[in-house]
């Protein structure tokens, strides 16, 4: 799960206990995370918010198993989403 103070938190599915926490960005600069993380192809994708406070949002990708930062992308244009048939 993510938190308003820009953290990613992993919980034990059976007990609900916190397994680990990772600070994604500095909330004092205006960053927050308001959406649930998404698992894709072995990575966890997290969108950082904060444009209402003057910071640029970003998309972070972390490795699912160890939560190590593997990439960050900031864009001037919105990300184009491509949806396939379900």
N, C-alpha and C positions, 0 to 999 in steps of 0.2 A: 504494500500500500504506500501511498505518498502522503505528505503532510503539507500544510500551508507554509511551514517554515523551511520548505525546499529539501525535505529528506525522503529517501526511499527506505522503507522498513520491510524486512522479511519476517513473516510470522510462521510459526509451526502450525501446520494445518490441523493437527489433532488437539493441541493444547492452547493455541492462541498466544503462546509465549514468543517474545521477540527473539529472533535468531541472530540478526545483525541489523545495523542502521548505517546508512551512508548519506553524508551531507552532499547534496548535488550542486548547490549554489548558495550565495550569501543572501539571506533574507533581509539583512540590514540595507542592502543595495536595492531592494524592491522585488527580488525574485520570489516566486512561490510555485507550487505544483498543485493544481486543482483537479487533475484528471487521473484516472487509474492507470497504472503502468500496463503496457501491452507486450506480450511475449511473441517474438517473431524470429524464426530461424536461429534459435539458440541465444538470442539477445533479448534484453529488456529495453523497450523504448519508453522514454519519458519526455514529455514536453514541458519545458520551463516557461512560465508565464511572468508577466511583470510590465507589459507595455504601458499599462495605466500609471505606472510609477516611473516611467522614463527609461527603462532598460529594455534591451532586445530579447525577445523570446528565443529559445533554442530547442533543438531536439537532441537528446543524449541517447546513446546506445551503450548498454553495459552488458558484459558477459553474464549469462544467467547463473552459472555455477558459482562464480566467485565475486560477482558484482564489481569487476574492474572496469574502469572507463575504457571504452574502445573507440569512441568517436563522439564528435559534437558538430552540429551543423547549425549555422545561422544563415538566414536568407532574407533578402529584401522583399521578395515576392512570396506569396503564399505557396505552400507545398501542394502540388497537384496530386490528388488521390486518384488512383486507378482501381476500379472495382471490377472483378470478374463475375461470371455467371455462378450462381449458387445452386 
